[in-house]
Amino acid sequence: MYAALQQDTSNPDFLICRQIDLSSITHEAPLVASFIEAARSAGELALAFFRPGEKTIAEISHKAGGSPVTEADFLVDRFLKERFEALLPEAGWLSEESEDSAARLSKDLVLVVDPIDGTRAFARGDRAWAIAAALVQGGRPLIGVVHAPALQQTYVAVKGGGARLNEAAIEVSKLGALEAGARVAAPVSLAEELRRAGLQFELQPRIPSLAMRIAYVASGALDAGFASENAHDWDIAAADLILHEARGRLASLDGCAIVYNRGETRHGVLTAAPEQLHAQVNAAVRRAKGAATVDR
């Protein structure tokens, strides 16, 4: 049981602290509704700076590694931190745009957030960016929301409750084998390695947001998706649950499910595919990576 703030049904202007049982949470739970509302409100904040097809009006700076960050990223981060920490005061916090703290490692519940996944896309006016938020318990996500405000798409998953896109249930592709015609999203360099290893597929246009790439596999819009090294917890936690609940798998090359809220938040190459394709997809990447190592 965990303490959470919820609206008083008799007076929506007031919040009541209630004990909630996370072991039986459903899509209809007030906590899930609060997650969705927070992500959508954050999306409205970000949209104020977004200009479709044009450069954002937000101020842009660069991190130590050279990746861009905008004032909208920081604004959304502050908004979600305040909203979620008020909602679940016992939970830890992990976000791309907040200073990390080892205090989260002692928490059973952790909020994992990417304020704007696909900042480069956001900054240049590409609509394929999203706000990703997950509630993680014991290393695995319980609630996942990926909200793409410029596309008017909201993906939501609850552990054991299935996945939805704009409130309609979704499932992965029924494709039986990854072959010519399969729709795949991957970094170009990795796609070339896969083709040299004998895999046939149709490489789709680049999807800047990794969370959206995984969500598209969950909805069946893609048959498989790949991520190169250095994805972080905040990029993938929410989308991982969405894919899992849509009968797909996101895993590292050893085939193991990803564990979140560890000291190291970075991950290696990841594969996202329907359950019936995942073993084939993972084996192909292992072959490709092995061949690439030999070639070097």
Buried (B, 14 or more C-beta within 10 A) or exposed (E): EBEBBBBEEEEEEEBEEBEBEBEEBEBEBBBBBBBBEBBBBBBEBBBEBBBEEEEBEBEBEEEEEEEBBBBBBBBBBBBBBEBBBEBBEEBBBBBBBBEEEEEBEEBBBBBBBBBBBBBBBBBBBBBBBBBBBBBBBEEBBBBBBBBBBBEEBBBBBBBEBBBBBEEEEBBBBEBEEBEEEBBBBBBEEBBBBBBEBEBEBEBBEEBBBBBBBBBBBBBBBBBBBBBEEEBBBBBBBBBBBBBBBBBBBBBBBEEEEBEBBEEEBEBEBBBBBBEBBBBBBBBBBBBBBEBBEEEE
